[in-house]
């Protein structure tokens, strides 16, 4: 077999590198990306919020979820996508303070922070410091409730660990679970946004059509997953500590995946109270009618 | 908000950890796993064949593709799934010898091996040594055709690099490309199996229903992708150096994803000629009617 092998190479565009949080809160997005087939057009990188945040800030991801506090401090590098985010508009179930005493008695007490997420740490500190009005002594530790409560009067937990504690339990009695999404909502009247979906500014300038395409794929994935949420919840429940009904409630009543004017007002309110940059960039619409 | 948090934990089964080769030859399987939604029930780990082979042998994957030579030497750890594999029944396009001289003149010449795959290395050595009848001097190097041909008379390439060379070219003229799948077929009359899909024996004993389920999901994924191969090829071509028509031909005429009696005879023939263990375990059928 002999053949000419001198054909020139075509110019090739690499798949966009997109972050995916490997927590339950983002599982519906993976379902939607899979079922629509859009997954084949994405180089999906799974990880925790902390790791993914570092990846996008350091340029190893093009698009992905970014914790709100990180986003607010890095708007020179990142632009937020419109319509979609990870937040709540009331009790969120997966961001909680677990306390052995009434919250009003936490003044001067030790509070364990079982999260590296600056957003949830700041949220907990704001709610305790300004809404409840107590000044506690905070320290970081692993998100293991028992050891946290051995060393502290209260513990802040997020993600699947929080959901587990909030819904399934501890070996201790006389604990109260306080939902930080709910407290924020009661205190400020605003929804809370835990993470936005952002694109790197230089990637958006270089490949705006890919940003639009991934943006549309994520919105479509969310919408399809919410349409099929009973099946999604049942499928996921098989592998988790939670039953399908709890997951369905988590996805449809606790989490809120919208990003609109109300969410943006909540972001601005958090930025103001947390002393973070308050000038917010326009959200990137889901079409090509924008430029960086 | 106060609630009891003393509910006991449910016992939970972790998702099966399944390897996925991040080469073009396995892209249709990813499409199928996504579109059927089965991806949500799998902890999919992407990687090269070498890395995935090490992962399953060392117990960090439960099920995944295993290079034929590795599988033959580790049947004490692994059982092969029936019906599905990665092979060819004629020209495979992605496992080639590129030579600057007729193959018959390679006796005593240097041949560069641009692959860590023991299967393709053994295949190339068998074909050259026993079919062509030349004894060359082999050495390993990076799969860069130009530097390989600076240092050797011929080069062995696999995967996307081989496909690129076989179809797209080099800056050199007077090269010939020899397809190892085609040469094996002409020499022995058998199909060639480059990799089987295997489960760890201890995992299959512990969770036979999960092996059956992943097995069925992979067969279903392959069948769906082949049914939709025009769309799959078009979607993938956008991100690759190859056009949709070439990919369609690669998936439907070069690669063969079957594992039946003919393929098993090819495996036995390779084992015999390569001096590898020839006693083959029964293939695991796609239902629960088997035990380890």
Contacts between the chains, C-beta under 8 A, distances in Angstrom:
chain1	res1	chain2	res2	distance
A	1	B	176	7.0
A	1	B	177	6.6
A	1	B	178	6.2
A	1	B	179	6.4
A	1	B	182	7.2
A	2	B	176	4.8
A	2	B	177	7.8
A	3	B	176	7.9
A	3	B	177	6.3
A	4	B	169	7.4
A	4	B	173	8.0
A	5	B	98	8.0
A	5	B	165	6.5
A	5	B	166	7.3
A	5	B	167	7.8
A	5	B	168	7.1
A	5	B	169	4.0
A	5	B	170	5.5
A	5	B	175	6.1
A	5	B	177	6.2
A	6	B	169	4.6
A	6	B	170	7.1
A	6	B	171	7.6
A	6	B	173	6.5
A	7	B	167	7.5
A	7	B	168	5.2
A	7	B	169	4.6
A	8	B	168	7.8
A	8	B	169	7.2
A	9	B	164	7.8
A	9	B	168	5.9
A	9	B	169	7.8
A	9	B	241	5.6
A	10	B	241	5.6
A	10	B	243	7.7
A	12	B	239	6.9
A	12	B	240	6.6
A	12	B	241	5.7
A	13	B	238	7.6
A	13	B	239	6.8
A	14	B	239	6.9
A	15	B	239	5.2
A	27	B	40	7.3
A	30	B	39	7.3
A	30	B	40	6.7
A	31	B	37	6.8
A	31	B	40	5.4
A	33	B	34	7.5
A	34	B	33	7.5
A	34	B	34	3.9
A	34	B	35	7.2
A	34	B	37	6.1
A	34	B	39	4.6
A	34	B	40	6.7
A	35	B	34	7.2
A	35	B	35	6.8
A	35	B	37	5.6
A	37	B	31	6.8
A	37	B	34	6.1
A	37	B	35	5.5
A	37	B	235	7.3
A	39	B	30	7.4
A	39	B	34	4.6
A	39	B	39	7.5
A	40	B	27	7.3
A	40	B	30	6.7
A	40	B	31	5.4
A	40	B	34	6.7
A	40	B	232	7.6
A	40	B	235	5.3
A	40	B	236	6.8
A	41	B	235	6.6
A	41	B	238	7.4
A	41	B	239	7.3
A	98	B	5	8.0
A	164	B	9	7.8
A	165	B	5	6.5
A	166	B	5	7.3
A	167	B	5	7.8
A	167	B	7	7.5
A	168	B	5	7.1
A	168	B	7	5.2
A	168	B	8	7.8
A	168	B	9	5.8
A	169	B	4	7.5
A	169	B	5	4.1
A	169	B	6	4.6
A	169	B	7	4.6
A	169	B	8	7.1
A	169	B	9	7.6
A	170	B	5	5.4
A	170	B	6	7.2
A	171	B	6	7.7
A	173	B	4	8.0
A	173	B	6	6.5
A	175	B	5	6.1
A	176	B	1	7.1
A	176	B	2	4.8
A	176	B	3	7.9
A	177	B	1	6.7
A	177	B	2	7.8
A	177	B	3	6.2
A	177	B	5	6.2
A	178	B	1	6.3
A	179	B	1	6.4
A	182	B	1	7.2
A	232	B	40	7.6
A	235	B	37	7.3
A	235	B	40	5.3
A	235	B	41	6.6
A	236	B	40	6.8
A	238	B	13	7.6
A	238	B	41	7.4
A	239	B	12	6.9
A	239	B	13	6.8
A	239	B	14	6.9
A	239	B	15	5.1
A	239	B	41	7.3
A	240	B	12	6.6
A	241	B	9	5.6
A	241	B	10	5.6
A	241	B	12	5.7
A	243	B	10	7.7
